């Protein structure tokens, strides 16, 4: 069962949102000038426009897209922002969110960031401008302007997929612990030459958290923890390519800990094509517990992340917050499960 805890967090601000007047004061221009920049009307000098845009970011201003009496109306939609709409991991999270929200008469307004924090900030600004009932956003790392906007907004916010210092609700799993768990398993299987393979780890930073856990376990027993960071992000063909590269650069390697099941499955299928025996010649492990990993031969050893559970629990807690039945600043650890297949 998910474990919940009330954590001391920074104080959420009240209903006093930054206004055009606040932006004007920060930028040292008139409110009319700010309005022209926001609405793209009238001539504004480029230097002035830049100063106003910087002030908007600094004070965390969000344009209210609902005019007059509509601005105080209670919306029945919840904004959901994820990194990808092509990755089954997030599709399953969205499924969990949607099923619970729809039971309570709410619809989701959905967008993806493509792992781009600047795009995330633009989406947050746009979505909050339409006064949603709540916001569900992936991860805890946001750029400075986005963080300020989120902290200024007084509605329920659920930051999902990982655990840490959240603004409001936090539902996810401990990625460092997941990385340590798989590394310990490989060490228990007597592997001493283990390589971690990720793809665009700077963008997929939760894979980086798992690598940190992996590295901690290996270094604790005096082993190096080499990292392969591939490009592009996490596809089957990337996993296949990485297998050749790892074997070429680390001929003594006996196990590869992949950052996700897509990479691991791609490597496993490539090993079969090349006549490389798994796990006898090379052990392969992944993360996520995707269905495809259990339908390949040999079945993949992986960490199962409870994706639909994350979505379901996040939705339940958001609805409770909207209805005043749930406190702010609750963290829920949904945990994970080591699934031992025959690949490692």
PLY file of the C-alpha trace (Angstrom):
ply
format ascii 1.0
element vertex 344
property float x
property float y
property float z
element edge 343
property int vertex1
property int vertex2
end_header
0.00 0.00 0.00
1.22 3.53 -0.72
2.69 5.20 2.35
1.58 8.77 3.06
3.19 11.32 5.30
2.66 14.97 6.17
5.94 16.79 5.64
6.90 20.31 6.66
7.08 22.30 3.46
7.46 25.91 2.53
4.28 27.91 3.10
1.90 28.01 0.14
0.89 31.53 -0.75
-2.69 32.63 -0.46
-5.04 34.00 -3.07
-3.07 37.19 -3.78
-1.70 36.56 -7.25
0.87 38.83 -8.92
-0.89 41.48 -11.00
-0.07 43.61 -14.02
0.68 46.40 -11.55
3.30 44.17 -9.88
4.92 43.48 -13.26
4.87 47.19 -14.15
6.52 48.09 -10.84
9.23 45.46 -11.31
9.91 46.49 -14.93
9.61 50.23 -14.12
7.10 50.79 -16.92
3.40 51.64 -17.05
0.64 49.07 -16.71
-0.43 49.96 -20.27
3.01 48.95 -21.54
2.78 45.65 -19.72
-0.67 45.06 -21.21
0.67 45.74 -24.69
3.43 43.17 -24.21
1.06 40.54 -22.81
-1.57 41.06 -25.49
0.90 41.71 -28.34
-0.83 44.98 -29.19
0.79 48.30 -29.94
4.43 49.16 -30.48
6.86 48.39 -27.67
10.62 48.85 -27.97
12.53 45.52 -27.96
14.53 46.49 -24.86
11.34 47.41 -23.00
9.66 44.19 -24.09
12.60 42.17 -22.77
12.44 44.05 -19.45
8.71 43.36 -19.12
9.11 39.67 -20.01
11.88 39.33 -17.43
9.64 40.99 -14.83
6.78 38.61 -15.69
9.08 35.68 -15.00
10.48 37.22 -11.84
7.15 37.93 -10.14
5.45 34.77 -11.41
2.63 36.58 -13.21
0.02 34.42 -14.97
-2.48 36.01 -17.31
-6.09 35.19 -16.36
-7.76 33.97 -19.57
-11.26 34.03 -18.04
-12.87 37.43 -18.15
-15.34 39.09 -15.78
-17.63 36.80 -13.81
-16.16 33.74 -15.46
-12.91 34.35 -13.60
-14.50 33.26 -10.35
-16.38 30.32 -11.85
-15.46 26.85 -10.71
-13.91 24.93 -13.61
-14.35 21.20 -14.03
-11.04 20.46 -15.70
-7.65 19.54 -14.32
-4.44 20.37 -16.13
-2.00 17.47 -16.59
1.54 17.95 -17.88
3.79 14.97 -18.72
7.17 14.69 -20.49
5.95 12.44 -23.34
2.75 11.20 -24.96
4.52 8.42 -26.89
6.00 6.66 -23.85
3.72 3.95 -22.42
4.94 4.83 -18.92
3.15 8.17 -19.03
0.20 6.81 -20.99
-0.50 4.45 -18.07
-0.16 7.27 -15.54
-2.62 9.35 -17.57
-5.00 6.38 -17.68
-4.96 6.18 -13.88
-5.56 9.92 -13.58
-8.34 10.04 -16.14
-10.32 7.10 -14.77
-10.47 8.65 -11.29
-11.10 12.22 -12.42
-13.94 11.20 -14.73
-15.65 9.34 -11.90
-15.93 12.68 -10.12
-17.04 14.64 -13.18
-13.68 16.20 -14.04
-11.93 16.19 -17.42
-8.20 16.54 -18.03
-6.47 19.14 -20.15
-3.32 17.36 -21.31
0.03 18.44 -22.74
3.58 17.12 -22.96
6.88 18.94 -22.50
9.19 16.74 -24.62
11.48 16.84 -21.56
11.98 20.59 -22.12
11.71 22.68 -18.93
11.22 25.93 -20.85
8.30 24.38 -22.71
6.98 23.13 -19.37
7.00 26.70 -18.06
5.05 27.94 -21.09
2.47 25.20 -20.61
2.10 25.92 -16.88
1.61 29.61 -17.58
-1.01 28.90 -20.25
-2.91 26.24 -18.31
-3.06 28.18 -15.05
-4.29 31.18 -17.01
-7.47 29.19 -17.67
-8.04 28.66 -13.92
-8.11 24.86 -13.72
-9.38 23.16 -10.59
-5.92 21.65 -10.05
-2.62 20.89 -11.74
-0.83 17.55 -12.02
2.76 17.90 -13.20
5.53 15.36 -13.69
8.63 15.65 -11.57
10.02 18.08 -9.01
12.53 19.96 -11.14
11.26 23.12 -12.81
13.08 26.15 -14.13
13.13 29.30 -12.00
10.17 31.13 -13.58
8.04 27.98 -13.52
8.85 27.31 -9.86
7.80 30.84 -8.94
4.51 30.52 -10.85
3.72 27.23 -9.13
4.52 28.63 -5.69
2.30 31.67 -6.30
-0.70 29.63 -7.45
-3.09 28.72 -4.64
-4.82 25.69 -6.22
-3.94 22.03 -5.58
-0.71 20.89 -7.25
0.36 17.25 -7.46
3.99 16.65 -8.47
4.24 13.00 -9.46
6.64 10.16 -10.41
9.32 10.91 -7.80
9.70 11.83 -4.14
11.24 14.96 -2.68
10.65 18.55 -1.63
7.32 19.30 -3.31
5.15 22.41 -3.38
1.98 20.61 -2.31
1.01 16.98 -3.00
3.76 14.54 -3.94
3.11 11.04 -5.27
5.88 8.82 -6.61
8.70 6.43 -5.85
12.28 6.68 -4.61
14.39 6.38 -7.77
17.71 6.26 -5.94
16.39 3.33 -3.91
15.25 1.62 -7.11
18.73 1.99 -8.58
20.30 0.61 -5.40
17.88 -2.32 -5.42
18.82 -3.48 -8.91
22.54 -2.94 -8.30
22.36 -5.03 -5.11
20.62 -7.81 -7.02
23.33 -7.86 -9.71
26.04 -7.88 -7.04
24.29 -10.79 -5.29
24.45 -12.63 -8.64
28.27 -12.24 -8.41
28.62 -9.63 -11.15
31.59 -7.34 -10.65
31.80 -5.62 -14.05
28.50 -3.77 -14.38
27.76 -0.88 -16.75
24.80 1.49 -16.40
23.25 2.61 -19.71
20.91 5.59 -19.99
19.79 7.89 -22.81
19.92 11.68 -22.56
20.28 11.47 -18.80
20.30 15.25 -18.39
16.72 15.39 -19.69
15.58 12.08 -18.20
16.99 13.03 -14.81
15.03 10.37 -12.91
17.23 7.86 -14.74
20.11 9.87 -13.30
18.72 9.43 -9.81
18.63 5.67 -10.37
22.24 5.80 -11.57
23.21 7.61 -8.37
21.70 4.76 -6.34
23.38 2.17 -8.59
26.74 3.92 -8.25
26.43 4.12 -4.45
26.00 0.35 -4.19
28.91 -0.45 -6.49
31.30 1.98 -4.88
30.39 0.61 -1.43
32.06 -2.67 -2.43
35.00 -1.00 -4.16
33.75 -1.25 -7.75
33.71 1.36 -10.50
30.32 2.34 -11.92
30.82 3.26 -15.58
27.97 5.18 -17.23
27.02 5.10 -20.92
24.76 8.02 -21.86
23.20 7.39 -25.24
21.38 9.59 -27.72
18.52 9.72 -28.65
16.15 9.09 -25.78
15.37 5.51 -24.78
14.27 3.66 -27.94
14.73 -0.03 -28.84
17.32 0.80 -31.50
19.26 2.89 -28.98
19.43 -0.11 -26.67
20.63 -2.32 -29.51
23.34 0.17 -30.44
24.42 0.58 -26.84
25.01 -3.17 -26.45
27.61 -3.13 -29.25
29.27 -0.03 -27.81
29.44 -1.35 -24.25
30.89 -4.70 -25.35
33.48 -2.87 -27.45
34.52 -0.43 -24.72
34.17 -2.78 -21.72
35.03 -6.30 -22.96
35.06 -7.60 -19.37
31.46 -6.49 -18.70
29.13 -9.23 -17.45
25.98 -7.21 -16.71
24.28 -4.09 -18.05
21.82 -2.16 -15.91
19.62 -0.20 -18.32
17.77 2.95 -17.30
14.50 1.65 -18.76
12.88 -1.41 -20.30
12.86 0.02 -23.84
16.65 0.18 -23.84
16.98 -3.20 -22.13
14.55 -4.91 -24.52
16.29 -3.43 -27.55
19.62 -4.75 -26.25
18.17 -8.17 -25.46
16.65 -8.59 -28.94
19.91 -7.43 -30.53
21.85 -9.95 -28.44
19.63 -12.72 -29.82
20.26 -11.58 -33.40
24.00 -11.55 -32.75
24.04 -14.95 -31.05
25.06 -13.43 -27.70
23.74 -15.59 -24.86
21.68 -13.82 -22.18
22.35 -14.04 -19.26
25.30 -16.45 -19.69
27.49 -14.02 -21.67
25.84 -10.79 -20.63
23.10 -10.16 -18.06
20.53 -7.49 -18.91
18.28 -5.62 -16.46
15.84 -2.74 -16.90
13.38 -0.47 -15.14
9.62 0.13 -15.37
8.16 -3.36 -15.71
6.70 -2.79 -19.19
4.61 -5.66 -20.63
6.98 -6.16 -23.56
9.78 -7.09 -21.17
7.80 -10.12 -20.02
7.03 -11.27 -23.57
10.60 -11.52 -24.82
12.90 -14.50 -24.36
14.35 -14.60 -21.80
11.88 -12.50 -19.76
13.43 -9.28 -18.54
14.65 -8.72 -14.99
13.38 -5.27 -14.08
11.98 -2.92 -11.44
8.21 -2.50 -11.64
7.03 1.07 -11.16
3.30 1.24 -10.27
2.34 3.71 -12.96
-1.45 3.43 -12.89
-1.30 3.53 -9.10
0.59 6.82 -9.24
-2.12 8.26 -11.48
-4.98 6.87 -9.42
-3.58 8.00 -6.05
-2.68 11.44 -7.41
-6.22 11.88 -8.73
-7.80 10.74 -5.45
-5.67 13.16 -3.44
-6.28 16.05 -5.82
-10.05 15.54 -5.66
-9.88 15.37 -1.86
-7.92 18.66 -1.81
-10.45 20.33 -4.12
-13.24 19.22 -1.81
-11.40 20.30 1.31
-10.97 16.74 2.63
-7.20 16.51 2.31
-4.41 18.60 3.86
-1.69 20.26 1.85
1.86 18.98 1.76
1.22 15.23 1.76
3.83 12.88 0.34
2.88 9.38 -0.82
5.49 6.73 -1.59
3.91 4.15 -3.92
7.03 1.94 -3.76
8.39 -0.40 -6.44
8.94 -4.12 -6.96
11.95 -6.11 -8.14
10.76 -8.51 -10.85
13.30 -11.28 -11.42
13.18 -12.69 -14.94
15.72 -14.88 -16.72
17.73 -12.08 -18.33
19.88 -11.40 -15.25
0 1
1 2
2 3
3 4
4 5
5 6
6 7
7 8
8 9
9 10
10 11
11 12
12 13
13 14
14 15
15 16
16 17
17 18
18 19
19 20
20 21
21 22
22 23
23 24
24 25
25 26
26 27
27 28
28 29
29 30
30 31
31 32
32 33
33 34
34 35
35 36
36 37
37 38
38 39
39 40
40 41
41 42
42 43
43 44
44 45
45 46
46 47
47 48
48 49
49 50
50 51
51 52
52 53
53 54
54 55
55 56
56 57
57 58
58 59
59 60
60 61
61 62
62 63
63 64
64 65
65 66
66 67
67 68
68 69
69 70
70 71
71 72
72 73
73 74
74 75
75 76
76 77
77 78
78 79
79 80
80 81
81 82
82 83
83 84
84 85
85 86
86 87
87 88
88 89
89 90
90 91
91 92
92 93
93 94
94 95
95 96
96 97
97 98
98 99
99 100
100 101
101 102
102 103
103 104
104 105
105 106
106 107
107 108
108 109
109 110
110 111
111 112
112 113
113 114
114 115
115 116
116 117
117 118
118 119
119 120
120 121
121 122
122 123
123 124
124 125
125 126
126 127
127 128
128 129
129 130
130 131
131 132
132 133
133 134
134 135
135 136
136 137
137 138
138 139
139 140
140 141
141 142
142 143
143 144
144 145
145 146
146 147
147 148
148 149
149 150
150 151
151 152
152 153
153 154
154 155
155 156
156 157
157 158
158 159
159 160
160 161
161 162
162 163
163 164
164 165
165 166
166 167
167 168
168 169
169 170
170 171
171 172
172 173
173 174
174 175
175 176
176 177
177 178
178 179
179 180
180 181
181 182
182 183
183 184
184 185
185 186
186 187
187 188
188 189
189 190
190 191
191 192
192 193
193 194
194 195
195 196
196 197
197 198
198 199
199 200
200 201
201 202
202 203
203 204
204 205
205 206
206 207
207 208
208 209
209 210
210 211
211 212
212 213
213 214
214 215
215 216
216 217
217 218
218 219
219 220
220 221
221 222
222 223
223 224
224 225
225 226
226 227
227 228
228 229
229 230
230 231
231 232
232 233
233 234
234 235
235 236
236 237
237 238
238 239
239 240
240 241
241 242
242 243
243 244
244 245
245 246
246 247
247 248
248 249
249 250
250 251
251 252
252 253
253 254
254 255
255 256
256 257
257 258
258 259
259 260
260 261
261 262
262 263
263 264
264 265
265 266
266 267
267 268
268 269
269 270
270 271
271 272
272 273
273 274
274 275
275 276
276 277
277 278
278 279
279 280
280 281
281 282
282 283
283 284
284 285
285 286
286 287
287 288
288 289
289 290
290 291
291 292
292 293
293 294
294 295
295 296
296 297
297 298
298 299
299 300
300 301
301 302
302 303
303 304
304 305
305 306
306 307
307 308
308 309
309 310
310 311
311 312
312 313
313 314
314 315
315 316
316 317
317 318
318 319
319 320
320 321
321 322
322 323
323 324
324 325
325 326
326 327
327 328
328 329
329 330
330 331
331 332
332 333
333 334
334 335
335 336
336 337
337 338
338 339
339 340
340 341
341 342
342 343
